[in-house]
Each structure stands twice: as structure tokens, then as C-alpha cells.
Amino acid sequence: MVWQPGRGMLFSAIGSWLAAAVDVELAMERKLAAILAADVVGYSALMERDEAGTFERLKARRKEIFEPEVEKHHGRIFKLTGDGVFAEFASVVNAVECAVLVQRGMAERNASVLNGERIDVRIGINLGEVIVEGEDRYGEGVNVAARLQQLADPGGICVSGKVAKEVEKKLAFGFEPMGEQHMKNIAEPVQAFRVKIDGTPPRRMMPRTAKRLWPWAAVAMAAIAAGIWFATTRPTKAPEPSDIPSIAVLPFDDMGPDPNLAYLGDGVADDIISMLARSPDLAVVARNSSFVYKGKATDIRQIGKELGVGYVLEGSVRKDRDKIRITAQLIDARSGDGVWAEQFDKSGGDPWALQDDVTGRIIGALSGDKGQLIRSQYQQAWGKDSAGLQEYDYYLRGNDLFANARTHEDKERGGAIWREGLAQFPDSPLLKVKLGLYYFDRVIDFTSEDYDADNERAASLARQALTAPDISPLVRKLAHWLLARVLSAQHQPEAAIAEAESARELAPYDANMLGNLAATLIENGHPEKGLEWIELAASREPGAERTYNYRRGWAYTVMGKSEEAIASLKQGPDSWVDVPILMAINYVRLGRLSEAKTEVARALQNEEKVTQLSWRKGYFYSDPAIIDGQIADLIKAGLPEK
């Protein structure tokens, strides 16, 4: 064998490179740690509303709550962002205890401040390997904690499966499964759990030596555990029709040619479950219950009985190159009949973005006041004998007429049903808040006989609903929604916007509510942000394009963009008196007075009660110059004064 100098030099270079790589790897310190990631909910909106005040309140919460708890639980803060904190703990038990006490401390502070000054945080905790670089920490252990934080509810804690497994026998907290979560830039799905925070102080479970001293307690605990196991694993009774709609989401079948994208079907179903779980209008079965039917040919009616749900959502996903097609079908689990079906097609190179967009549209079609689930409930409520109506039936009957009203008479009939229901159930927060919405609608619909009195009735009913004991998430959402609008009418802009943000946090995927709440932003100095909410809501409720064109036109009017306003309003609802009035305002501003007068005449044909006075009372701008300018335009267009 002849020695070749060139090859020897190559081997020597490779050896040197490998040695250097090994040195770098050895120099890179890694360790196992519990990472806590916390982030402020709605931080941008808070800063936009009150930058200095928000900064001071956030700094105070860190000093008074977060830093002392981290130190007390032997943790160390290694990174601060504008609205976030990352902390490291050697003990996962200490990390979870710390998170619970932080959230309780935040809740106590929030109880004594106005809604606009609340600071809510989300917390995520992961146990994993991290890279140590000076005082900072990097790696997947940190990244997963940050992703878990994004999944947590406001004021809540989300942990990985590793954390839940380590802690479940050491701390007396409950953990609600959220299923496997596909996280961006994380190769493998992560099991996630929601921590159930109750009012009891966190306490360590007794060690084994102590348990031997309590044999009878152990027997009792075993009996309780057996009861809980039986209650949670046996098939539950299907919900009564008077309950909110309940649904199970099955894994979507993957029909694509690429086996590497098989996760899309599960991912779409996971996203839908996560989104529906945040809707106060319905109850959704956890992933670990509905996913046991994956790949099994099972009768939907049997699934409904076993899971105790009224509806089942199933579907399929097909991803072929840069195109994705998702089909979804909602089935009545009692009868097996299809309630709704839709096909969604989307193009693009990012499967995550495609998945997010389409699942958002599915949620928009299912949930909210005009969603498919509640439409099915309407039929059941109208099918009942009047003598047997319950509180929720009155809500449904009135809502069917009111939310889908074509005339004033429909709304009046809806209001009459809620009044009748409230006479039967005088303590009902749900019927109180819906009746409050009816009174407020009379104000914005120009049909009120006494604007101030109806506003006050609406505000009083909303506050009564919020202060009732044990109110449901649905009532809480509706009450904050109503208060946002009423407080705007009563010229309390900061409080109104805070209520709007609270309602959105409670039901972030309710397109109908979000589109309505955009009005609060438009009226109170934030038309650009209002337009953002309108576009987001419109993307999730494609069947209501005329309504959203009116809202776009209104936002553009306030922004001074008359050409864009008219283009949108021309595609708005024909029967709404607001549309021709707004068009008249914009025509006057463009110097097209003849067209402005034609629009005012059209408005008076639709609603003879609309006047300069009613327009002033029906729109609630925090800047009086806006309404004064609009009235001046309408005087030129010929709108009567009274």
C-alpha cells in the first residue's frame, strides 16, 4: 500500500474538525430543569390603553407576587421580556406550587381593581433538558414551556405530560387532559394538561411512612378514587335538551398521499377541540375520550351514548403539495342524521397556517349565537310543549327570533319570550342578560322610546347577571359583551374597551360576538383595531358578508376614507337603515349632494323614526367632534331633526 499525502492531510483535517466538535459539545453544559414560562394576556391592548399605568402595575406584580414566590420555591428567573417571564426550578413540584400561588395572588389583586386595570397571565411548565449558557437557558425544554403557556387559559396553568406525571402523586392538584398538542418547531407532539386550581392551598401529599398511620383514611381514599374512576370511565347519560350543546370531535381521517403528513388529521381535530373548549356556549369532550374511536367503524349514535353527547363532528383532511382540503360533518348523535356539512379548500406552502385558517372557519360555523350547534337546539326548543319549558328553552326560543330577526316584530317577539321566561324563572342570570341585550338593541335600532332608560335597564340587568352566584361561562360572556356596548353608550370609553377585551378573552372564537364588539373600538378612538376585529370575524363567518361590509363601511367612515366606505356599504344589507345614512354622510364629504339626499330618502322609507336626534343617540363616539361632523353632513343631506 502506497501512502498518499493528500489523503493523509484530509484525514488529519477531519480528525481536527471532529475533535473541535467534541470539545464544543463537551463545553456545552446541559441539565434537566423545570421551566416556567409566564405571559400577560392582552398586553398590547393594555399598553395601548394606558402605557404608563400598565407598566407600573406589571412591575408591581412582579415585585410583589412573582419574584417572591419564585425565590420562596428555590427558583431563578433567567429571562424577562416586555410582558413575559421565564424561570428555572430544580424541582418540578416547586415549579407547579409556585405557579399556582402566583395565579392565586394575581386573582386576589384583580378582584380589587377595575376590569381595565386587570393583569391576567398564562403560565406553561415543562420538564426537560436545557442548554446552559451563562445566566440564560435555551433548548427544547424552554421552547415547549413557551408553547404550553400559549395553550393556557387566562389565569390558568398548562403543563406537559412529564410534569403532570411527576407531580400528580406529590401535590393535591387535579389535572385535566388536553390531549397531544402539535407545536410549531417541535418534532414530536406533546401531551398537555390543564391544572385545576381550586380555592384550597397547595399541599404536599403524605409520604408513605405517614400513610401507614392512616389505614382507614387510605381505605376511604381508595373508595373515593374508585367512585371517581367509575364516574369518569363509565358511559355517561346523554345531556338533557335543556343543557348547552355537547359535542365530541373525532380524529379527522387523513386522505393525503404523503404518509409524513398523517399528523394533519389529528392536528385539525386537536385544534378544533382546543378552540371549542374555550367556547362558553357548548361543552366539548376531551381528546383522550373521543380519540379512542380512531380508525374504528362505530355507529355515531353509539358514540353519542357512550360519551354522553348530543353531537359528533367528524371529517377528513387531504394535503397534496400546496393545497389542503378539509371536509367536516356535524351529526346529531341521537338520530344519526347529518346537521351540517362543509368543504374547505385552501392553498399555501405552510400546513400550520392552512390548518389554523380552516379550523378557525369550522369553529366559526359551529359556535356562537348563529352557529350550527345552536340552530339545531332551536328546533328542539320549538318542538316542546309550552307548559314544559325550562329556563334554557326560553333562552333558545327568544334567541332564535332575536338573533335571526328580519323585522322589528321578530325582535319584539324574542324580547317578549325572555320576559315571559324571566317571570317563570325570576333569578335566571341567562334570561336577565338576554333581556338586557334586547333593551340595548332598541337603542341602536332607533326604536327606543327612552334611550337613557333602556340603556340603564340593559346595564342593570347585565350587572345583576354578573353578580349572581355560580353563573355559567355563557352568561359571563354575554354580560361582558353587553356591558361593553352599554358603557360605550354611557360615554365610559376605557371601561367599555376593558369589557370588550374581557368578553373576547372568554370567547375568542365567537365570530358574531367579535364582529359586534368591534363597534366599541370604532366608537372609542380605535377604528383601525376595530377593522382588524371585523376582518378576523368575517374570516370565520363567511355567510354573513353583507353584515361585515356594513361594519367595514362604518369603520372607514370614522377613519375618513369615504371612497372605501361607500364601496363596502354598497355591498351591505339592503334593509338596514344605518347603511344609507352612512352612505349619505360619505357622499356629502365627497361633494355628491344629490346622491346623499337619495340615500336619506331611502333610509326614511326603511325606518321613518330615524332622525338627527336618534342618530346622535344611537351612535356613541367618545370624541363628540365625530358625531357633530356626521350630523352636520346629514343636515345637508336633508335628514329631519326630530
C-alpha positions in Angstrom: 0.0 0.0 0.0 1.4 3.4 -1.1 0.9 6.3 1.2 -0.9 9.3 -0.4 0.0 12.6 1.3 -3.2 14.3 0.1 -5.5 11.7 1.7 -3.4 11.9 4.9 -3.9 15.6 5.1 -7.7 15.1 4.5 -7.9 12.6 7.3 -5.9 14.9 9.6 -8.3 17.8 8.9 -11.4 15.6 9.5 -9.9 14.4 12.8 -9.2 18.0 13.9 -12.8 19.0 13.0 -14.2 16.1 14.9 -12.1 16.9 17.9 -13.2 20.5 17.9 -16.8 19.5 17.6 -16.4 17.1 20.5 -14.8 19.9 22.5 -17.7 22.2 21.8 -20.2 19.5 22.8 -18.3 18.8 26.0 -18.1 22.6 26.7 -21.9 23.0 26.2 -23.4 22.3 29.6 -26.8 20.6 29.6 -29.1 19.8 32.6 -32.6 18.7 33.4 -34.8 21.5 34.8 -38.4 22.5 35.3 -39.0 25.6 33.2 -41.9 28.0 33.9 -43.0 30.5 31.2 -45.5 33.2 32.0 -47.0 35.8 29.7 -49.5 38.7 30.2 -52.9 38.3 28.4 -53.8 41.1 26.0 -50.6 43.0 26.8 -50.6 45.1 23.6 -54.2 46.3 24.2 -53.3 47.1 27.8 -50.3 49.2 26.8 -52.2 50.9 24.1 -54.9 51.9 26.5 -52.6 53.0 29.4 -48.9 52.5 28.7 -47.5 54.1 31.9 -50.2 52.6 34.2 -49.8 49.1 32.7 -46.0 49.2 33.0 -46.2 50.3 36.7 -48.9 47.7 37.5 -46.9 44.9 35.8 -43.7 45.9 37.5 -45.5 45.9 40.9 -47.0 42.4 40.3 -43.5 41.1 39.5 -42.1 42.6 42.7 -45.0 41.7 45.0 -46.0 38.3 43.7 -43.8 36.7 41.0 -40.3 37.3 42.3 -41.1 36.4 46.0 -42.8 33.2 45.0 -40.1 32.1 42.7 -37.5 32.8 45.4 -39.5 31.0 48.1 -39.8 27.9 45.8 -36.0 28.0 45.1 -36.3 29.0 41.6 -34.4 31.5 39.5 -35.7 34.0 36.9 -33.4 33.8 33.9 -35.2 35.9 31.3 -37.5 38.9 31.3 -39.4 40.0 28.1 -41.7 43.0 27.9 -44.7 41.0 29.1 -43.2 37.7 30.0 -41.0 35.8 32.5 -39.0 32.6 32.3 -37.9 30.9 35.5 -35.9 27.7 36.2 -36.5 25.2 39.1 -34.5 22.2 40.1 -37.8 20.7 41.5 -40.9 20.3 39.3 -43.0 20.2 42.4 -41.7 23.6 43.4 -42.4 24.9 39.9 -46.1 23.9 40.0 -46.6 25.1 43.6 -45.1 28.4 42.6 -47.3 28.8 39.5 -50.5 28.0 41.5 -49.6 30.6 44.2 -48.7 33.2 41.6 -52.1 32.7 39.8 -54.0 33.0 43.1 -52.1 36.1 44.0 -52.9 37.6 40.7 -56.6 36.7 41.1 -56.7 38.4 44.5 -55.2 41.6 43.2 -57.5 41.6 40.2 -60.6 41.2 42.5 -60.0 44.7 43.8 -59.3 46.6 40.6 -61.3 47.8 37.6 -61.6 45.5 34.6 -59.4 47.9 32.6 -56.6 47.5 35.1 -56.7 43.7 35.4 -53.5 41.9 34.6 -54.1 38.2 33.8 -51.3 35.8 33.0 -51.0 32.5 31.3 -48.4 30.0 32.6 -46.8 27.0 31.0 -44.5 24.5 32.7 -42.2 21.8 31.1 -39.7 19.4 32.5 -36.9 18.8 30.0 -33.2 19.2 29.2 -31.9 22.7 28.7 -28.7 24.2 27.4 -26.9 26.4 29.9 -25.2 29.5 28.5 -24.1 31.9 31.3 -27.3 33.1 33.1 -29.6 32.1 30.2 -31.3 28.8 29.3 -32.1 27.5 25.8 -33.3 24.4 24.0 -36.4 22.4 23.6 -37.1 22.3 27.3 -37.6 26.1 27.2 -39.4 26.2 23.9 -42.0 23.6 25.0 -42.7 25.6 28.1 -43.3 28.7 26.0 -45.7 26.8 23.7 -47.6 25.4 26.7 -48.0 28.9 28.1 -49.8 29.8 24.8 -52.3 27.0 25.4 -53.2 28.0 28.9 -56.4 29.9 29.7 -56.1 33.5 31.1 -55.3 33.0 34.8 -54.6 29.3 34.1 -51.7 26.9 34.0 -50.8 24.3 31.3 -48.2 21.6 31.9 -46.6 18.9 29.9 -47.3 15.2 30.5 -43.8 14.8 32.1 -44.7 17.5 34.7 -48.2 16.0 35.4 -46.7 12.5 35.9 -44.0 13.8 38.3 -46.4 15.9 40.3 -49.7 14.0 40.4 -48.7 11.9 43.4 -46.9 14.6 45.2 -49.3 17.5 45.1 -53.1 17.6 45.7 -54.0 19.2 42.3 -56.2 17.9 39.6 -55.1 17.7 36.0 -57.4 17.9 33.1 -56.1 16.2 29.9 -55.8 18.4 26.8 -54.6 15.7 24.5 -51.5 15.6 22.4 -50.6 19.1 21.1 -48.7 19.6 17.8 -46.4 22.5 18.5 -44.6 24.6 15.9 -41.0 23.8 15.5 -41.3 20.8 17.9 -40.9 17.5 16.1 -43.0 15.2 18.4 -46.5 16.0 19.8 -46.6 16.9 23.5 -49.1 15.6 26.0 -50.6 18.7 27.7 -52.7 19.0 30.9 -54.6 21.9 32.4 -54.0 22.4 36.2 -57.3 22.6 38.1 -56.8 25.5 40.5 -59.3 25.4 43.3 -59.6 27.5 46.5 -57.5 25.3 48.7 -53.9 26.0 49.5 -51.3 23.8 47.7 -50.2 21.0 49.9 -47.8 18.1 49.5 -49.2 14.5 49.6 -48.2 12.5 52.7 -45.1 10.3 52.3 -45.6 6.5 52.6 -44.4 6.3 56.2 -47.1 8.7 57.2 -49.7 6.9 55.2 -49.2 3.7 57.2 -50.5 5.7 60.2 -53.8 6.3 58.5 -55.2 2.9 57.3 -58.8 3.9 57.5 -58.1 7.1 55.6 -56.4 5.0 52.9 -59.5 2.8 52.6 -61.7 5.9 52.3 -59.4 7.4 49.7 -59.4 4.2 47.8 -63.2 4.1 47.8 -63.4 7.7 46.7 -60.9 7.0 43.9 -62.9 4.0 42.8 -66.0 6.1 42.7 -64.3 8.8 40.7 -62.9 6.2 38.3 -66.3 4.7 37.8 -67.9 8.0 37.3 -65.4 9.2 34.7 -65.0 5.9 32.8 -68.5 4.6 32.6 -70.7 5.9 29.7 -72.5 9.0 31.0 -76.1 9.9 30.5 -76.7 11.9 27.3 -77.4 15.5 28.2 -80.9 16.8 28.5 -82.1 19.1 25.8 -82.2 21.9 28.2 -78.4 21.7 28.7 -75.9 23.7 26.5 -75.0 21.7 23.3 -72.4 19.0 23.9 -70.1 17.7 21.2 -67.4 15.1 20.6 -64.8 15.7 17.9 -63.4 12.5 16.3 -59.9 12.4 14.7 -60.2 13.5 11.1 -59.3 10.8 8.6 -56.1 11.6 6.6 -56.7 11.0 2.9 -53.5 12.5 1.6 -50.8 10.7 -0.4 -47.9 11.7 1.8 -47.7 9.5 4.9 -45.3 12.0 6.5 -48.3 14.4 6.8 -50.6 11.9 8.5 -50.5 14.1 11.6 -52.7 16.7 9.9 -55.9 14.8 10.6 -55.2 14.5 14.3 -53.9 18.1 14.4 -57.0 19.5 12.9 -59.2 17.7 15.4 -56.9 18.7 18.2 -57.2 22.4 17.2 -61.0 22.2 16.9 -61.2 20.6 20.4 -58.9 23.3 21.9 -61.0 26.1 20.3 -64.3 24.6 21.2 -63.1 24.1 24.8 -62.8 27.9 25.1 -66.4 28.4 23.8 -68.8 29.1 26.7 -71.8 28.2 24.5 -71.1 24.5 24.5 -69.4 21.5 26.2 -66.8 19.5 24.4 -65.5 16.1 25.3 -61.7 15.8 26.0 -59.5 14.4 23.3 -58.5 11.3 25.2 -62.1 10.2 25.3 -63.1 10.9 21.6 -59.8 9.7 20.1 -60.3 6.1 21.3 -62.6 5.8 18.2 -59.8 6.5 15.8 -59.8 4.0 12.9 -62.9 2.2 14.2 -66.1 1.8 12.3 -68.6 2.8 15.0 -72.2 3.9 14.8 -72.4 7.6 15.7 -75.4 7.0 17.8 -73.4 4.5 19.9 -70.6 7.1 20.3 -73.1 9.6 21.4 -74.5 7.3 24.1 -71.0 6.2 25.3 -69.7 9.8 25.5 -72.9 11.4 26.7 -73.0 14.0 23.9 -75.7 15.4 21.6 -73.5 15.9 18.6 -70.4 14.4 16.9 -68.1 16.2 14.5 -66.1 14.0 12.0 -64.2 14.8 8.9 -61.2 14.2 6.7 -58.1 16.0 5.6 -56.3 15.8 2.3 -53.0 17.6 1.8 -51.5 17.4 -1.7 -48.4 19.7 -2.3 -49.5 23.2 -1.5 -53.3 22.5 -1.3 -55.3 21.3 1.6 -58.9 20.2 1.6 -60.8 19.6 4.8 -64.3 18.3 5.0 -66.3 18.4 8.2 -69.7 17.0 9.1 -71.8 17.6 12.2 -74.1 14.7 13.1 -76.9 14.6 15.6 -75.8 11.7 17.9 -79.4 10.9 18.9 -80.8 10.3 15.5 -77.6 9.8 13.4 -78.8 12.5 11.0 -76.5 15.0 9.4 -77.0 18.5 10.7 -74.3 20.4 8.7 -71.5 19.6 6.3 -68.9 21.8 4.6 -65.8 21.5 2.5 -62.9 23.9 2.9 -60.2 24.4 0.3 -57.0 26.4 0.9 -53.7 26.9 -0.9 -50.3 27.7 0.6 -46.9 26.3 1.5 -47.3 26.3 5.3 -49.5 23.4 6.6 -49.7 25.1 10.0 -51.1 28.3 8.6 -53.6 26.3 6.4 -54.7 24.3 9.4 -55.1 27.3 11.6 -57.2 29.2 9.0 -59.5 26.3 8.1 -60.1 25.2 11.7 -60.9 28.8 12.6 -63.6 28.8 9.9 -65.0 25.5 11.2 -65.3 26.9 14.7 -67.0 30.0 13.3 -69.6 27.8 11.6 -70.3 25.7 14.7 -70.2 28.0 17.7 -71.8 31.3 18.7 -75.3 32.7 18.6 -75.7 31.8 14.9 -73.6 28.6 14.8 -74.9 25.3 13.6 -75.0 23.8 17.1 -77.4 26.4 18.5 -79.5 26.3 15.3 -80.1 22.6 16.0 -81.0 23.4 19.6 -83.6 26.0 18.3 -85.6 23.2 16.6 -85.6 21.1 19.8 -86.8 24.1 21.9 -89.7 24.9 19.5 -90.7 21.3 19.5 -91.6 21.4 23.2 -95.0 22.0 24.7 -95.1 25.4 26.3 -96.1 24.0 29.7 -92.8 22.1 29.9 -90.4 24.9 29.0 -87.3 25.3 31.1 -85.0 28.3 31.6 -82.7 27.3 28.7 -85.7 26.7 26.4 -86.9 30.2 26.9 -83.4 31.4 26.1 -83.3 29.4 22.9 -86.7 30.4 21.7 -86.1 34.1 22.2 -82.6 33.9 20.7 -83.9 32.2 17.6 -86.2 35.1 16.9 -83.9 37.8 18.0 -80.5 36.7 16.5 -82.1 35.8 13.2 -84.6 38.6 13.1 -85.8 40.0 9.8 -88.1 42.6 11.2 -88.6 44.7 14.4 -91.6 42.4 15.2 -89.3 39.4 15.3 -87.1 41.2 17.9 -90.1 42.2 19.9 -91.4 38.7 20.0 -87.9 37.5 21.1 -87.9 40.1 23.9 -91.5 39.0 25.0 -90.4 35.4 25.3 -87.4 36.4 27.5 -89.8 38.5 29.7 -92.1 35.5 29.9 -89.3 33.2 30.9 -88.0 35.7 33.5 -91.4 35.7 35.1 -91.2 31.9 35.4 -87.5 32.0 36.5 -87.0 35.3 38.2 -83.5 34.5 39.4 -82.2 33.4 35.9 -78.9 35.3 35.1 -79.2 34.0 31.5 -82.6 35.4 30.8 -81.7 38.7 32.6 -78.6 39.3 30.3 -80.6 38.4 27.2 -83.4 40.8 28.1 -80.7 43.4 28.7 -79.4 42.8 25.1 -83.0 43.3 23.9 -83.3 46.7 25.6 -79.9 47.8 24.3 -80.8 46.7 20.8 -83.8 49.1 20.9 -81.3 51.9 21.4 -79.0 51.1 18.4 -82.0 50.1 16.2 -83.6 53.6 16.7 -86.8 52.1 18.0 -86.4 53.1 21.7 -89.0 55.5 23.3 -86.5 56.4 26.0 -82.8 55.9 25.1 -81.4 56.7 28.5 -83.9 54.4 30.3 -83.3 51.5 28.0 -79.5 51.9 28.4 -79.9 51.9 32.2 -82.2 48.8 32.1 -79.6 47.0 30.0 -76.7 47.9 32.3 -78.7 46.9 35.4 -79.6 43.5 34.0 -76.0 42.9 32.9 -74.7 43.7 36.4 -77.4 41.6 38.1 -76.3 38.6 35.9 -72.6 39.1 36.7 -73.2 39.2 40.4 -75.4 36.2 40.6 -73.9 33.1 42.3 -72.4 30.4 40.2 -73.0 32.0 36.8 -72.2 30.0 33.7 -69.4 30.9 31.3 -72.1 31.7 28.7 -73.7 34.2 31.0 -70.3 35.8 31.8 -69.5 36.2 28.2 -72.9 37.8 27.3 -72.8 40.1 30.3 -69.3 41.5 29.5 -70.4 41.8 25.8 -73.5 43.8 26.9 -71.6 46.0 29.4 -69.0 46.8 26.7 -71.8 48.2 24.5 -73.8 49.9 27.2 -70.7 51.6 28.8 -69.8 52.9 25.4 -73.3 54.4 25.1 -72.9 55.9 28.6 -69.6 57.5 27.4 -67.2 55.5 29.6 -64.7 54.5 26.8 -61.9 52.9 29.0 -64.4 50.8 30.9 -66.2 49.8 27.7 -63.0 48.7 25.9 -61.9 46.7 29.0 -65.3 44.9 29.0 -64.9 44.2 25.3 -61.4 42.7 25.9 -62.9 40.6 28.7 -65.6 39.2 26.5 -63.1 38.4 23.8 -60.9 36.5 26.2 -63.9 34.4 27.3 -64.9 33.5 23.8 -62.0 34.3 21.4 -63.5 32.2 18.5 -67.1 33.6 18.6 -67.2 35.5 15.3 -70.6 37.0 15.8 -69.6 38.5 19.2 -66.2 39.7 17.9 -67.8 41.5 15.0 -70.3 43.2 17.2 -67.7 44.2 19.8 -65.7 45.9 17.0 -68.2 48.7 17.4 -66.9 49.5 20.9 -63.4 50.1 19.4 -64.7 52.1 16.4 -66.7 54.4 18.8 -63.9 54.9 21.2 -60.9 56.0 19.2 -59.6 52.7 17.7 -61.3 52.3 14.3 -58.2 50.6 12.8 -58.2 47.9 15.5 -62.0 47.6 15.1 -61.4 46.9 11.5 -58.9 44.2 12.4 -61.6 42.5 14.6 -64.1 42.8 11.8 -61.8 41.1 9.3 -60.9 38.3 11.8 -64.6 37.7 12.5 -65.5 37.8 8.8 -62.9 35.2 8.0 -64.8 32.8 10.4 -68.3 33.7 9.4 -68.3 33.7 5.6 -72.1 33.5 5.3 -72.5 37.0 6.8 -70.6 39.1 4.3 -73.3 41.8 4.0 -73.2 42.4 7.7 -69.4 42.7 7.7 -69.5 45.1 4.7 -71.7 47.4 6.8 -69.2 47.2 9.7 -66.3 47.8 7.3 -68.1 50.8 5.8 -68.7 52.3 9.2 -65.1 51.9 10.3 -63.9 53.5 7.0 -66.4 56.4 7.6 -64.9 57.1 11.0 -61.4 56.8 9.5 -62.3 59.4 6.9 -61.9 57.0 3.9 -65.2 57.8 2.1 -64.5 56.0 -1.2 -63.6 52.8 0.7 -66.7 53.3 2.9 -69.1 53.6 0.0 -67.6 50.6 -1.8 -68.2 48.5 1.3 -71.6 49.9 2.2 -73.0 49.2 -1.3 -72.5 45.6 -0.5 -74.2 45.9 2.9 -77.7 44.8 4.0 -80.4 46.4 1.9 -82.9 46.7 4.8 -80.6 48.3 7.4 -81.3 52.0 8.0 -77.7 52.5 9.0 -76.4 51.7 5.5 -78.0 54.5 3.5 -77.4 57.0 6.3 -73.6 56.2 6.4 -73.6 56.4 2.6 -75.2 59.8 2.7 -72.6 61.1 5.1 -69.8 59.9 2.8 -71.5 61.3 -0.3 -71.7 64.7 1.3 -68.0 64.5 2.1 -67.2 63.8 -1.5 -69.4 66.7 -2.7 -72.1 64.4 -4.2 -75.1 66.1 -2.5 -77.7 64.7 -4.9 -76.7 61.1 -4.1 -76.6 61.9 -0.4 -80.2 63.1 -0.5 -81.3 60.0 -2.4 -79.8 57.8 0.3 -81.6 59.7 3.1 -84.9 59.3 1.3 -84.1 55.5 1.1 -83.4 55.4 4.8 -86.6 57.1 5.7 -88.5 54.5 3.7 -86.9 51.8 5.7 -87.3 53.5 9.1 -89.4 56.6 9.5 -88.2 57.1 13.1 -84.6 57.8 12.1 -83.7 61.5 12.7 -80.8 63.6 13.6 -81.6 63.1 17.2 -82.0 59.3 17.0 -78.7 59.1 15.1 -76.9 61.1 17.7 -78.3 58.8 20.4 -77.8 55.6 18.6 -74.0 56.1 17.9 -71.7 56.6 20.9 -68.5 58.3 20.0 -66.1 59.2 22.8 -65.0 62.2 20.6 -68.0 64.5 20.2 -66.5 66.0 17.1 -67.2 62.8 15.2 -70.9 62.8 15.8 -71.2 66.6 15.4 -69.5 66.2 12.0 -71.9 63.5 10.9 -74.9 65.4 12.0 -73.7 68.4 10.0 -73.4 66.2 6.9 -76.9 64.8 7.5 -78.4 68.2 7.8 -77.0 69.0 4.3 -78.4 65.6 3.1 -81.9 66.5 4.4 -82.4 64.2 7.4 -85.1 65.6 9.7 -84.1 67.0 13.0 -86.7 65.1 15.2 
